[in-house]
Amino acid sequence: MTRVMIVDDHPMWREGVARDLGSRGYDVCATAADVSSAVRIALATRPDVVVMDLQLGEGSGVDATREITAALPDTRVLVLSASAEQTDVLAAVKNGASGYLVKSASLEEFDDAVRRTAEGDAVFSAGLAGLLLGEYRRLGAGPEVPQLTERETEVLRLVARGLTARQIATRLVLSHRTVENHVQNTLRKLQLHNRAELVRYAIENGIDSSSSDGEEESTTR
């Protein structure tokens, strides 16, 4: 059973999220309302996933995310925020968030996002991954990494857009096992540990999607 912690400064919202996740089989092991208690309780309970709001009264969920992920590398943070502003999304990812979901998402999308975050995927509301990639390109991020093969880079682009291994296999007409092998080889070459770190790496290095149709993928479906 996936152990989840909820961090939000609004009691009704916090309790509602905890109730919804509990009804879907998650073990809601803790809740918190501010940065200091979030960090302290996370260190004590070691949840698999922290569902993190960004606005925590006088503090910021970005600060809590940075401290939690630094102290607990196996704990993943999924931001659940009312904001879809580029600066907020960028700050959350740069400080360790594995994914970012807006609060307008459906309960089904939220359930899927928590599950996939626990499994190591990087999950974003539709359009947000592309927004991040575009920002790093605008800032003049570096070129593609030369030690990756063309196929590995292609897979990395799609991982950065939030596609699952099965979706990538369908897109590239490959077997699921072949895609997983490419992902594992890329992780090894870049000395990274999971897909969330791959997404951050791709964003920071401007490795974007070369999709010809420009279609934005919904990464929470």
PyMOL commands that set and color helices and strands:
alter all, ss='L'
color gray80, all
select helices_A, chain A and resi 11-23+35-45+61-71+86-94+107-119+128-138+150-160+165-172+176-190+195-204
alter helices_A, ss='H'
color red, helices_A
select strands_A, chain A and resi 3-7+27-32+49-52+55-56+59-60+76-81+99-102
alter strands_A, ss='S'
color yellow, strands_A
deselect
rebuild
show_as cartoon
